[in-house]
């Protein structure tokens, strides 16, 4: 199935976390845009959650599609965000290219944690964070257990990744 709201690289092999800038299993690069900057001249704190969201949706879209959980409508992404945190370490500046990495660090019965790491072009740590997602059916408005197919695909994709001393 195709998910029209996401552009997925369906033929890309899983990234080797040792080969990414952040050492996280999935990584994208984002250039800081003018709209991201606040009156202090650096990326506004709320924007970091948008960066987390961008990498999260791209990664989960791929995982869900390849594990057979993704339909064709926006509501077919069967999860809901229930918690988010971010720790800021260094300012990000206009036109800087940021390496934004993510990976799934924990599976529960119905929920899972994702960790994030944002690094600058010079590899300095800019921010790190965590979110908790729950598998969620928007039609029945209820949580459901994480399917084995998703767990299996994440294990295969992440190749046993564990964050080395989170952050």
Helices and strands as residue ranges (DSSP letters): G 17-19, E 26-31, G 34-36, H 45-66, G 74-76, E 79-88, E 97-107, E 111-119, E 125-137, E 142-143, H 148-158
